[in-house]
Amino acid sequence: MNRTIPRTARLAAAALAVLALAAVFVLRFSYSTSFLYPEYCGFDSAIFQTIGKYWAQGITPYAALFDHKGPLIFFVDAVGYWLHGRAGILVVQAVSLAAAIWGLYRLGRTALPRPWALGAAALALVYLARTFDEGNMTEEYSLPFLAISLYLAARWCLARRDDPAAPHPWQWAAVYGVSFGAVLMLRVTSAVAVCSYVLVIALALMVSRQWKNLFANMGGFVGGFALITGPFAVYFACKGSLGDMLYGTIGYNIFYATEFSIAEYYAGSQWAARTLTRVFTDFGAPLFLLAVLCIASLIRRKNDLLAWGGLLSTALSMYVLFTNRPYVHYFMIVTPLIPLAFVLAAELLRGGRGRRLAWAAPVLCGLWAVSLLVRLPGWSGDSFMARYPYEVLDYNNAARSAAAVIPAEERDSVLGYNVDAQWYLATDIRPCQRYFIHQDWQAAEDPGMRSEINESLRQDPPLWLVVAGPVENTVQQLLDEQYTAVSGEQQFDEYANYVLYRRNS
């Protein structure tokens, strides 16, 4: 007797399988949160964890502890620490990645049979593993929003080919609004693909004079945006820190972007210069492939909305990624564009001009995938993990030995200056001032921050300073006049070297 498994049971089994895959992935590749790599909290990840840890204990981000990212990343880490400390973040990561994997697969299924859609999602995960860096990064939590939004946009673009008057559901626009708002609350430049397709969809509705549908979608987008950003705005407004939040999320990053020179950066950084080749041939390869496929699609059909959105996404992604610092994790946002490239290749293969070019796509994908997999064993060598666990353990032990000198009743007056956030997590000490890591580097982008840091140190000098030198002249003068070194310099290869100081009585 034939027995069929109920659809709900199949979906539940699939959801559990995807969640298990996501959990295994983050357990293996999220160095800064996985219990497979104990006591390592990363660099940027350690900053997010420090703020999240103390947010879970009641402090207000930005006002009490500052970093130039949106509040959603701190909220994620606060939830993780509320659940189970550092390892609790893995729970949020697994759920986030599972949603992203589902979105990647559904994006592929808009034009591909199930095996090919699974293959496209698998290749995207290989790319993600290559760019995952230390884990717990803003780009990682952007992925479910990007993948699901691109899936809906691609689905409508393909439907529009068959029915040029097909309206765009306003509910999907609400999803785009939620996605843009969420990414804004993480790192706004990660939203280029969503913005590209929103623009293409809006222009398509304008050209076809579907004004009612356009306004309904505008309302849906604004409503979705308000749904995700509103709670944060209300929370920080109630705490009297809305301005601080907007400065950290948007304002400071304007300084950060406008003061940066890509030519000076590559000329002055040997590490950056060494990574330039892989930026284009390794991390950037999917963007070049997608650009070629989009152009081929537009040669075949000039009004191909899917290709226009893909081409605009590619161009903006190239600008954002190739003109910025070549940090590996920045390229995570390319991940959803890989199934999109498969979809465009499949559409080209179905006939018409550009078919020959489409056959080159799977060949290029195969060669690139083999290239990635061959280098898989050496990926850890691209990051700080090449020195794990020795540098981490040495650093943590030295930090705890230094912290042991500080009396318990004085631990609420400790500040690190130019140190890594790992120091606070290793010692379980909360910073006593809002600017708590790499102050000279942060203040270089904004003179107002420099003045505020100096004023805070002058008005309310901490009893204890953990200092990684050299430091700004005003701070050095403060150290010379009011502090005494109570430790020798702790030296490390990857982390900042530091000296512990006690304020003179």
C-alpha positions in Angstrom: 0.0 0.0 0.0 1.4 3.4 -1.0 1.7 5.8 1.8 2.4 9.5 1.2 4.0 11.7 3.8 1.8 14.7 4.6 3.0 18.0 3.1 3.3 19.6 6.6 5.5 16.7 7.7 7.7 17.1 4.7 8.0 20.8 5.3 8.8 20.3 8.9 11.5 17.8 8.1 13.0 20.1 5.5 13.0 23.0 7.9 14.8 20.9 10.5 17.4 19.8 7.9 18.1 23.4 6.9 18.3 24.5 10.5 20.7 21.6 11.2 22.8 22.5 8.2 22.9 26.2 9.4 23.9 25.1 12.9 26.8 22.9 11.6 27.9 25.8 9.3 28.2 28.4 12.0 29.7 25.9 14.4 32.5 25.3 11.9 33.0 28.7 10.5 32.0 31.2 13.1 35.3 31.3 14.9 34.3 34.2 17.3 31.2 32.5 18.7 31.6 28.7 18.2 32.5 26.7 21.3 34.9 24.7 19.0 37.2 27.8 19.4 36.9 28.6 23.1 37.8 32.1 24.4 38.3 33.7 21.0 35.8 36.5 20.4 37.2 38.0 17.3 37.9 41.7 16.5 34.7 43.4 15.2 32.7 40.5 16.7 34.3 41.2 20.1 33.1 44.8 19.9 29.5 43.7 19.1 29.7 41.1 21.9 30.9 43.7 24.4 28.1 46.1 23.7 25.5 43.3 23.4 26.7 41.7 26.7 26.2 44.9 28.6 23.0 45.9 26.8 21.6 42.6 28.1 22.6 43.8 31.6 20.9 47.2 31.2 23.2 49.7 29.6 22.1 51.8 26.6 24.2 51.4 23.5 25.8 54.5 22.0 25.3 56.5 25.1 27.2 54.1 27.4 29.2 52.2 24.8 29.8 53.4 21.2 30.5 51.8 17.9 29.7 52.9 14.4 27.2 50.2 13.5 23.4 50.0 13.6 21.7 48.8 16.7 20.4 45.5 15.3 23.9 43.9 15.5 24.1 44.8 19.2 20.6 43.6 19.8 21.4 40.2 18.2 24.4 39.8 20.5 22.3 41.0 23.5 19.8 38.2 22.8 22.7 35.7 22.5 24.2 36.7 25.8 20.8 36.7 27.4 20.3 33.1 26.2 23.7 31.6 27.0 26.6 34.1 26.8 28.9 33.9 23.8 27.6 30.5 22.7 24.0 31.8 22.8 24.8 33.9 19.8 25.1 30.7 17.8 21.4 30.1 18.3 20.5 33.5 16.6 23.1 32.8 13.9 21.7 29.4 13.1 18.1 30.7 12.7 19.3 33.7 10.6 21.4 31.5 8.3 18.6 28.9 8.0 16.3 31.7 6.7 19.0 32.8 4.3 19.5 29.3 3.0 15.8 28.9 2.4 15.8 32.3 0.6 18.8 31.2 -1.6 17.0 28.0 -2.5 13.7 29.7 -3.3 15.5 32.3 -5.4 17.0 29.5 -7.5 13.6 27.7 -7.8 12.1 30.7 -9.6 13.7 29.3 -12.8 15.6 26.1 -12.0 14.5 22.5 -11.3 15.1 21.4 -7.7 18.6 19.8 -8.2 20.0 22.9 -9.9 18.4 25.2 -7.3 20.0 23.1 -4.5 23.3 23.2 -6.4 23.1 27.0 -6.7 22.4 27.3 -3.0 25.3 24.9 -2.2 27.7 27.0 -4.3 26.5 30.1 -2.5 27.3 28.5 0.8 30.8 27.6 -0.4 31.3 31.3 -1.2 29.8 32.3 2.1 32.2 30.0 3.9 35.1 31.7 2.0 33.9 35.2 3.1 32.5 34.4 6.6 35.7 35.8 8.3 35.3 35.5 12.1 31.5 35.2 12.1 28.9 37.4 13.9 29.3 40.2 11.4 26.7 42.7 10.2 26.7 41.3 6.6 25.9 37.8 7.9 22.6 39.0 9.5 21.8 40.9 6.3 21.7 37.7 4.3 18.1 36.4 5.1 16.7 39.9 4.3 18.7 40.1 1.0 17.9 36.5 -0.1 14.2 36.6 0.6 13.8 40.1 -1.0 15.7 39.0 -4.2 13.5 35.9 -4.3 10.3 37.9 -4.3 11.7 40.5 -6.8 12.9 37.8 -9.2 9.6 36.0 -9.0 7.7 39.2 -10.0 10.2 40.1 -12.7 9.8 36.6 -14.3 6.0 36.9 -14.0 6.1 40.3 -15.7 7.5 38.7 -18.8 4.4 36.7 -19.3 2.0 39.4 -18.2 3.4 43.0 -18.8 0.6 44.4 -16.8 1.1 42.2 -13.8 0.8 44.3 -10.6 3.4 44.0 -7.9 2.0 42.8 -4.6 2.2 45.6 -2.0 2.9 42.9 0.7 6.2 42.1 -1.1 7.1 45.8 -1.0 6.5 45.6 2.7 9.1 42.8 2.8 11.5 45.0 0.9 10.9 47.8 3.4 11.6 45.5 6.4 14.7 44.3 4.6 16.0 47.8 3.9 15.2 48.9 7.5 16.9 45.8 9.0 20.1 46.3 6.8 20.1 50.0 7.7 20.1 48.9 11.4 23.1 46.8 10.6 25.3 48.3 7.8 23.4 50.3 5.2 25.8 49.6 2.2 24.8 46.0 2.4 21.4 46.9 1.0 22.5 47.7 -2.6 20.8 44.7 -4.2 17.5 45.4 -2.5 17.6 49.1 -3.4 18.4 48.2 -7.0 15.4 46.0 -7.5 13.1 48.4 -5.6 14.2 51.1 -8.1 13.7 48.8 -11.1 10.2 47.8 -9.9 9.2 51.4 -9.2 10.3 52.5 -12.6 8.5 49.6 -14.3 5.3 50.5 -12.6 5.8 54.2 -13.5 6.4 53.4 -17.2 3.3 51.2 -17.4 1.4 54.0 -15.6 0.2 51.7 -12.8 -0.1 54.6 -10.4 -2.5 52.9 -8.0 -0.3 49.9 -7.6 2.8 52.1 -7.3 1.4 54.1 -4.4 0.2 50.9 -2.7 3.7 49.6 -2.9 5.2 52.8 -1.6 2.9 52.5 1.4 3.9 48.9 1.9 7.6 49.7 1.7 7.3 52.6 4.2 5.1 50.4 6.5 7.7 47.6 6.4 10.5 50.1 7.0 8.7 51.6 10.0 7.9 48.1 11.4 11.5 47.2 11.8 13.1 50.6 12.6 10.3 52.1 14.7 10.9 50.0 17.8 14.6 51.0 17.8 13.7 54.7 17.3 11.2 54.6 20.1 13.5 52.7 22.5 16.5 55.1 22.0 14.2 58.2 22.1 12.8 57.0 25.4 16.4 56.6 26.7 17.3 60.1 25.4 19.9 58.6 23.0 18.1 58.8 19.6 20.7 61.3 18.4 23.6 59.1 19.5 22.0 56.1 17.7 21.6 58.0 14.5 25.1 59.3 14.7 26.5 55.8 15.2 24.3 54.3 12.5 24.6 57.0 9.9 26.4 60.1 10.9 29.8 58.7 11.8 29.8 56.5 8.8 29.5 59.5 6.5 32.8 60.7 7.9 34.2 57.1 7.7 33.3 56.9 4.0 34.2 60.4 2.8 37.6 60.5 4.5 38.7 57.2 3.0 41.1 57.1 -0.1 41.4 53.8 -1.8 44.6 54.8 -3.6 46.3 55.9 -0.3 45.0 52.8 1.4 46.5 50.3 -1.0 49.7 52.3 -1.3 50.2 52.4 2.4 49.1 48.8 3.4 51.2 45.8 2.3 48.5 43.5 3.5 45.9 45.3 1.4 48.1 45.2 -1.7 48.6 41.5 -1.3 44.9 40.9 -1.2 44.1 42.9 -4.3 44.3 39.9 -6.7 42.0 37.7 -4.7 39.5 40.6 -4.3 38.9 40.5 -8.1 39.5 36.9 -9.0 38.2 35.2 -5.9 35.7 37.3 -4.0 34.7 39.4 -7.0 34.3 36.6 -9.5 30.5 36.1 -9.1 30.0 39.8 -9.8 31.8 39.6 -13.1 29.9 36.5 -14.1 26.5 38.1 -13.1 27.4 41.3 -15.1 28.1 39.2 -18.2 24.8 37.2 -17.9 22.8 40.4 -17.3 24.3 42.0 -20.4 23.6 38.9 -22.5 20.0 38.9 -21.2 19.5 42.5 -22.1 20.9 41.9 -25.6 18.2 39.3 -26.0 15.4 41.3 -24.4 15.9 45.0 -23.7 13.1 45.2 -21.2 14.3 42.3 -19.1 13.6 43.6 -15.6 15.4 40.8 -13.9 18.5 41.5 -15.8 18.3 45.3 -15.2 18.0 44.7 -11.5 20.9 42.3 -11.6 23.1 44.6 -13.6 22.4 47.6 -11.3 23.0 45.3 -8.2 26.3 44.2 -9.7 27.4 47.7 -10.6 26.6 49.1 -7.2 28.1 46.1 -5.4 31.3 46.5 -7.4 31.5 50.1 -6.5 30.8 49.5 -2.8 33.2 46.5 -2.5 36.1 47.4 -4.9 36.5 51.0 -3.7 36.4 50.0 0.0 38.8 48.3 2.4 39.3 44.7 1.2 37.9 43.0 4.3 36.8 39.5 3.6 33.4 39.8 5.4 32.3 42.7 3.2 31.9 40.3 0.3 29.2 38.2 2.1 26.6 40.4 0.5 27.5 38.8 -2.9 26.2 35.4 -1.7 22.5 35.9 -2.8 23.7 37.1 -6.3 25.1 33.6 -7.0 21.6 31.9 -7.3 20.5 35.0 -9.2 23.3 34.3 -11.8 22.0 30.7 -12.1 18.5 32.0 -12.7 19.7 34.4 -15.5 21.8 31.6 -17.1 18.8 29.3 -17.1 16.6 31.9 -18.8 19.3 32.4 -21.4 19.6 28.7 -22.0 15.9 28.5 -22.9 16.6 30.0 -26.3 17.1 33.2 -28.2 20.2 35.3 -28.6 22.8 34.8 -25.8 22.3 31.1 -25.6 25.9 30.3 -26.4 27.1 32.7 -23.8 24.9 31.1 -21.2 26.6 27.7 -21.7 29.8 29.4 -20.6 28.2 30.3 -17.2 28.1 26.8 -15.7 31.6 26.1 -17.0 32.9 29.3 -15.3 31.0 28.5 -12.2 32.4 25.0 -12.1 36.0 26.2 -12.5 35.5 28.9 -9.9 34.0 26.4 -7.5 36.9 24.0 -8.0 39.3 26.9 -7.3 37.5 27.7 -4.1 37.4 24.1 -2.9 41.1 23.5 -3.7 42.0 26.4 -1.4 39.5 25.3 1.3 42.2 23.8 3.6 44.1 27.0 3.7 41.2 29.4 4.3 42.0 29.7 8.0 45.4 31.0 7.2 43.8 34.1 5.7 42.6 35.3 9.1 43.7 35.6 12.7 42.7 32.0 13.1 46.1 31.0 11.7 47.5 31.8 15.1 44.7 30.2 17.1 44.8 29.1 19.9 48.2 30.3 21.1 47.9 34.0 20.5 44.4 34.0 22.0 45.3 32.1 25.1 48.4 34.2 25.7 46.4 37.4 25.2 43.6 36.3 27.5 46.0 35.0 30.2 48.0 38.3 30.1 44.8 40.3 30.2 43.5 38.4 33.3 46.9 38.7 35.0 46.8 42.4 34.5 43.2 42.7 35.7 44.0 40.7 38.8 46.0 43.7 40.0 42.9 45.9 39.9 41.0 45.8 43.3 37.4 44.6 43.0 36.0 47.9 44.3 37.9 49.8 41.5 36.8 47.7 38.6 34.0 50.1 37.7 36.7 52.7 36.8 38.7 50.9 34.1 39.1 51.9 30.5 41.1 50.5 27.6 42.7 53.0 25.3 43.4 51.8 21.7 43.0 48.2 22.9 40.9 45.4 21.4 37.5 44.6 22.7 38.7 41.0 23.4 40.4 42.5 26.6 37.1 43.4 28.2 35.5 40.0 27.4 38.6 38.1 28.7 38.6 40.0 32.0 34.9 40.5 32.4 35.4 44.2 33.0 32.9 46.7 31.7 34.4 49.9 30.1 33.7 53.0 32.2 33.5 55.4 29.2 31.5 55.2 25.9 34.5 55.3 23.6 36.2 52.1 24.7 38.3 50.7 21.8 40.8 52.1 19.3 39.9 55.6 20.2 42.7 57.3 18.1 41.6 55.4 15.0 37.9 56.2 15.5 38.6 59.9 16.3 40.7 60.3 13.2 37.5 60.3 11.2 35.7 63.0 13.3 37.3 65.9 15.0 34.3 66.3 17.3 34.8 62.8 18.6 38.5 63.6 19.4 37.4 66.6 21.5 34.8 64.5 23.3 37.3 61.8 24.1 39.8 64.2 25.5 37.2 66.1 27.5 35.9 62.8 29.0 39.4 61.8 30.1 40.1 65.2 31.5 36.7 65.6 33.4 36.4 62.0 34.6 39.8 60.2 34.4 39.5 56.5 35.1 41.4 55.0 38.0 42.9 52.4 35.6 43.9 52.7 32.0 45.0 49.8 29.7 46.9 51.6 27.0 48.1 50.4 23.6 50.6 53.0 22.4 51.6 55.3 20.8 48.7 57.5 21.7 47.5 61.0 20.8 49.5 63.8 22.3 46.8 65.1 24.8 46.3 61.5 26.1 50.1 61.0 26.4 50.3 64.2 28.4 47.6 62.9 30.7 49.5 59.7 31.2 52.7 61.5 31.9 51.1 63.8 34.5 48.5 61.7 36.2 49.3 58.0 35.8 52.0 55.5 36.7 52.7 52.3 34.8 52.1 49.2 36.9 53.0 46.6 34.3 55.5 46.1 31.5 54.3 46.2 27.9 52.4 43.1 27.0 53.4 42.2 23.4 51.5 40.3 20.8 51.6 39.7 17.0 47.9 40.2 16.1 46.4 42.0 19.1 47.5 45.4 20.2 50.3 45.6 22.7 49.4 47.3 26.0 50.5 48.7 29.3 48.4 48.9 32.5 48.4 52.3 34.3 47.1 53.4 37.7 46.0 57.0 38.3 48.2 58.7 40.9 46.6 59.4 44.3 
